[in-house]
Amino acid sequence: MRQTEICIIGGGPAGLTAALKAAALGAEVTLVDRNDYLGGQLIKQTHRFFGSKEQRASERGISIAKELADAVESNKKINVLKKATALGYYKDGVLLVEQDEKIIKIKPKKLIVATGGAEKTLLFPNNDLPGIYGAGAVQTLVNVFGVKPGNKVLMVGAGNIGVIVSYQLLQAGVEVAAIIEAAPQIGSYWVHASKVVRAGVPIYTRHTIKRAWGDTEVEGATIVELDDNWQPIEGSEKDLDVDVICLSVGLSPLTELLWQAGCQMKYVPELGGHVPLRNENLETTVPGIYTAGDAAGIEEASAAMMEGALAGINAAHSLGYDAPDLNKQKEKILMELTGLRSGPVGEKIRRGLAKVTC
Amino acid sequence: MRIKEHPILNFEKGRKVKFYYNGQELEGYEGETIAAALHANGIRGMRESIRMHRPRGLFCNIGNCSSCLMIVNGKPNTRVCVEKLKEGMVVETQRGKGELK
């Protein structure tokens, strides 16, 4: 049985930041990630981030990932377990982890669950054909491995991910036939949407996919216009000659461990699905288990890093670690988070968080 | 299906290796995922669904959804979106749940 002060599950933006903050206060940290690299989904984000300087505006996700991962791997207070999958957390406070087909038992004093999210799918005939991917899946294929998913893409969903991935497909030399969006307006930031429109990609709002075509792979798609009640308008169908369909219809939090650990969960559509109740310190209803990032509610990488920082500081502080400016550090992060979630863009997140923050 | 030029990224590739897909010899790069190597060769179908025998391919590409399970070196239920390619690997379409041998 391995002992550790703080165990963090997930080495994405939230988990890495949590590890660095907790270690900076003096805590001894074990970071577990199922991949053979650190950085989570940041490693495929080639676009520049928004926000203020503190939020790493104008940096690309790929460079943030590298910087955080390097800092974590070179930190003597942090023990990193890669290709290691957390299997379960038990009542006696033991976490089971699988690595190289062997079981490792870890007994952490505090646990931070930063497991991220998973892409949602959409119901339509033939939605299981090869050639239909989550938009993030295609982003990984193109930006991490330099491989195209096909030649001509229909992007379903005009939120940030759909529009950004469409642009990144164009950069990779893949044609994007259209972006469709069921809502009457584009969900992404205008700066991203105008880039793809300038590049000649049409965005059809009030449209959804009716079906995919193909025998063993995608060979085409039929899209249809929606009326004011989101119902398909008969006769408005259009066939698109595409060999790739990307679904960018949101993510849901990966919360299996939190459920299994007995954390009280609540269904909050604004946050992408079931999420754990938490206090202002990001501690769940099971004392000693904290959560941060997309696992706590789907947001963006910037928010995940700030939540990770808070969870790391709070978990370390609960073990007696302190710093003269600890409260100032926390206040500063909370202020930045409030700033990030302000305005009309953050309205949905604020509404969601109000339902789960006790 | 490989990207030749990219305005931001340089793709660092490992050693070129041979592998086998349903008996067919193909080339890929060591260190990329099996799924990426198959896509680079224009192959997108990976398994058959268990009950309806429908073709299935990659969906999440981060080791979460189980859509891309294949038989790799005789081992079924391998997530080819996260399993890295190695010289001489034998990759096969998975039909059914896979058998423990």
Interface residues (C-beta under 8 A of the other chain):
Chain A: R34 N35 D36 Q41 T46 R60 A118 E119 T121 D128 L129 P130 G131 I132 Y133 G134 G136 A137 V138 T140 L141 V142 N143 F145 G146 V147 K148 P149 G150 Q171 A172 G173 T216 E217 L254
Chain B: M1 R2 I3 K4 E5 H6 P7 I8 L9 F11 K13 E32 T33 A35 A36 H39 A40 R44 G45 M46 S49 R54 P55 R56 G57 L58 F59 C60 N61 I62 G63 N64 C65 S67 C81 V82 K84
